[in-house]
């Protein structure tokens, strides 16, 4: 059963942590430069009003930069960036083995082309968590997987059993 590892639609492969650090350094440099301009203007030209104006200019620029970063990183933080087909393929890999049923699953991006998953499942024949992780070997981009296994109480096994 082949799986297409090109499962995401995010064509920009940015490291958001690196980008945030870069913006932080730029913001520090910019605000320092604006403060120097304001101080020199006040000292030599008597333009004391430049200090609050430069503060406002710096705040506006930093707000624009941070808004862009939040706009790009929010879908990742809210699990919206993971392709539905990829999540379905993970579910299928677990559920095609025995009578396993996934009752809850969360997949999220932890880095460029690296994902984490938390999977809760119910089954009549519980195995070790390592068994279920082995079922996901084909998903090379799953860097961190946590599996919770619950004994199935009913016939057939349903996802409602994990709520008991």
Kinemage of the C-alpha trace (Angstrom):
@kinemage 1
@onewidth
@group {chain A} dominant
@subgroup {mainchain}
@vectorlist {calphas} color= white
{ca unk a 1} P 0.000 0.000 0.000
{ca unk a 2} L 1.860 3.049 -1.264
{ca unk a 3} L 1.471 6.413 0.365
{ca unk a 4} L 2.275 9.723 -1.249
{ca unk a 5} L 4.520 11.563 1.213
{ca unk a 6} L 3.915 14.843 -0.618
{ca unk a 7} L 0.812 15.404 1.469
{ca unk a 8} L 0.956 19.063 2.383
{ca unk a 9} L -0.147 22.075 0.402
{ca unk a 10} L 2.192 24.501 2.130
{ca unk a 11} L 4.500 25.631 -0.644
{ca unk a 12} L 6.472 27.947 1.614
{ca unk a 13} L 8.810 25.912 3.785
{ca unk a 14} L 9.699 28.552 6.371
{ca unk a 15} L 10.916 27.830 9.856
{ca unk a 16} L 8.649 30.144 11.840
{ca unk a 17} L 10.946 30.127 14.887
{ca unk a 18} L 13.865 31.294 12.760
{ca unk a 19} L 11.689 33.921 11.105
{ca unk a 20} L 10.479 35.205 14.490
{ca unk a 21} L 14.066 35.441 15.751
{ca unk a 22} L 15.067 37.291 12.573
{ca unk a 23} L 12.196 39.775 12.996
{ca unk a 24} L 13.123 40.253 16.635
{ca unk a 25} L 16.699 41.205 15.717
{ca unk a 26} L 15.460 43.506 12.942
{ca unk a 27} L 12.955 45.142 15.296
{ca unk a 28} L 15.675 45.741 17.896
{ca unk a 29} L 17.949 47.295 15.272
{ca unk a 30} L 15.133 49.403 13.822
{ca unk a 31} L 13.947 50.750 17.173
{ca unk a 32} L 17.535 51.572 18.140
{ca unk a 33} L 18.014 53.438 14.866
{ca unk a 34} L 14.721 55.308 15.302
{ca unk a 35} L 15.678 56.236 18.871
{ca unk a 36} L 19.043 57.593 17.693
{ca unk a 37} L 17.337 59.664 14.977
{ca unk a 38} L 14.875 61.022 17.560
{ca unk a 39} L 17.631 61.873 20.068
{ca unk a 40} L 19.825 63.591 17.471
{ca unk a 41} L 16.812 65.523 16.115
{ca unk a 42} L 15.893 66.660 19.604
{ca unk a 43} L 19.421 67.661 20.576
{ca unk a 44} L 20.496 69.521 17.433
{ca unk a 45} L 17.193 70.808 16.021
{ca unk a 46} L 15.022 71.018 19.129
{ca unk a 47} L 12.538 68.566 17.617
{ca unk a 48} L 11.473 66.954 20.883
{ca unk a 49} L 8.311 65.668 19.213
{ca unk a 50} L 10.445 63.216 17.151
{ca unk a 51} L 10.822 60.830 20.106
{ca unk a 52} L 7.116 59.901 20.380
{ca unk a 53} L 6.718 59.961 16.581
{ca unk a 54} L 9.600 57.505 16.126
{ca unk a 55} L 8.128 55.341 18.891
{ca unk a 56} L 4.812 55.201 17.048
{ca unk a 57} L 6.533 54.476 13.702
{ca unk a 58} L 8.483 51.617 15.322
{ca unk a 59} L 5.324 50.219 16.913
{ca unk a 60} L 3.451 50.283 13.593
{ca unk a 61} L 6.264 48.484 11.747
{ca unk a 62} L 6.655 45.830 14.462
{ca unk a 63} L 2.871 45.312 14.546
{ca unk a 64} L 2.799 44.715 10.771
{ca unk a 65} L 5.670 42.213 10.974
{ca unk a 66} L 4.168 40.338 13.914
{ca unk a 67} L 0.706 40.254 12.306
{ca unk a 68} L 2.186 38.532 9.240
{ca unk a 69} L 3.987 35.986 11.411
{ca unk a 70} L 0.869 35.251 13.479
{ca unk a 71} L -1.217 34.928 10.309
{ca unk a 72} L 1.197 32.314 8.903
{ca unk a 73} L 1.745 30.360 12.121
{ca unk a 74} L -1.853 30.315 13.455
{ca unk a 75} L -3.053 27.551 11.080
{ca unk a 76} L -0.160 25.377 12.252
{ca unk a 77} L -0.988 25.989 15.901
{ca unk a 78} L -4.649 25.188 15.226
{ca unk a 79} L -3.924 21.923 13.321
{ca unk a 80} L -5.372 23.414 10.129
{ca unk a 81} L -2.231 22.896 8.067
{ca unk a 82} L -2.379 19.096 7.861
{ca unk a 83} L -3.878 17.654 4.704
{ca unk a 84} L -7.040 15.626 5.359
{ca unk a 85} L -5.756 12.856 3.048
{ca unk a 86} L -2.648 12.457 5.216
{ca unk a 87} L -4.721 12.152 8.389
{ca unk a 88} L -7.037 9.652 6.682
{ca unk a 89} L -4.028 7.587 5.583
{ca unk a 90} L -2.748 7.472 9.181
{ca unk a 91} L -6.192 6.401 10.412
{ca unk a 92} L -6.402 3.707 7.718
{ca unk a 93} L -2.964 2.334 8.627
{ca unk a 94} L -4.086 1.811 12.234
{ca unk a 95} L -7.631 0.616 11.536
{ca unk a 96} L -6.780 -1.964 8.863
{ca unk a 97} L -4.977 -3.991 11.560
{ca unk a 98} L -7.347 -6.198 13.592
{ca unk a 99} L -10.446 -4.365 14.855
{ca unk a 100} L -8.676 -1.161 15.880
{ca unk a 101} L -10.779 1.992 15.810
{ca unk a 102} L -9.328 5.448 16.328
{ca unk a 103} L -11.406 7.386 18.847
{ca unk a 104} L -9.302 10.555 18.824
{ca unk a 105} L -6.359 11.745 16.758
{ca unk a 106} L -4.408 14.977 16.534
{ca unk a 107} L -1.640 15.562 13.984
{ca unk a 108} L 0.334 18.782 13.899
{ca unk a 109} L 3.473 20.225 12.362
{ca unk a 110} L 6.509 20.421 14.665
{ca unk a 111} L 8.985 21.570 12.013
{ca unk a 112} L 9.542 21.737 8.307
{ca unk a 113} L 8.169 18.390 7.041
{ca unk a 114} L 8.062 16.929 10.565
{ca unk a 115} L 4.831 16.054 12.315
{ca unk a 116} L 3.697 14.807 15.707
{ca unk a 117} L 0.638 12.678 16.359
{ca unk a 118} L -1.390 11.732 19.414
{ca unk a 119} L -3.652 8.768 18.719
{ca unk a 120} L -6.231 7.210 21.025
{ca unk a 121} L -7.698 3.902 19.874
{ca unk a 122} L -9.999 1.119 21.025
{ca unk a 123} L -9.569 -2.569 20.220
{ca unk a 124} L -10.592 -6.046 21.412
{ca unk a 125} L -6.987 -7.218 21.151
{ca unk a 126} L -4.741 -4.574 22.753
{ca unk a 127} L -1.080 -4.641 21.741
{ca unk a 128} L 1.879 -2.655 23.004
{ca unk a 129} L 2.091 0.964 21.914
{ca unk a 130} L 5.194 0.014 19.911
{ca unk a 131} L 3.032 -2.320 17.793
{ca unk a 132} L 0.828 0.594 16.719
{ca unk a 133} L 3.846 2.815 16.087
{ca unk a 134} L 5.206 0.081 13.794
{ca unk a 135} L 1.976 0.283 11.790
{ca unk a 136} L 2.905 3.900 11.050
{ca unk a 137} L 6.439 3.185 9.773
{ca unk a 138} L 5.509 4.240 6.236
{ca unk a 139} L 4.911 7.800 7.473
{ca unk a 140} L 8.541 8.940 7.602
{ca unk a 141} L 7.584 12.511 8.470
{ca unk a 142} L 5.917 11.494 11.749
{ca unk a 143} L 8.732 12.415 14.126
{ca unk a 144} L 6.821 11.992 17.411
{ca unk a 145} L 3.925 9.590 17.972
{ca unk a 146} L 2.016 9.004 21.199
{ca unk a 147} L -0.480 6.134 21.283
{ca unk a 148} L -3.148 5.431 23.896
{ca unk a 149} L -4.717 1.955 23.723
{ca unk a 150} L -8.115 1.207 25.304
{ca unk a 151} L -9.846 -2.154 25.604
{ca unk a 152} L -12.994 -2.359 23.519
{ca unk a 153} L -16.051 -3.279 25.592
{ca unk a 154} L -18.649 -3.825 22.887
{ca unk a 155} L -19.268 -5.787 19.722
{ca unk a 156} L -18.297 -4.514 17.229
{ca unk a 157} L -15.572 -2.229 18.482
{ca unk a 158} L -16.726 1.384 18.307
{ca unk a 159} L -15.096 4.711 19.005
{ca unk a 160} L -17.614 5.292 21.822
{ca unk a 161} L -15.911 2.591 23.921
{ca unk a 162} L -13.015 4.884 24.797
{ca unk a 163} L -15.395 7.281 26.565
{ca unk a 164} L -16.236 4.685 29.225
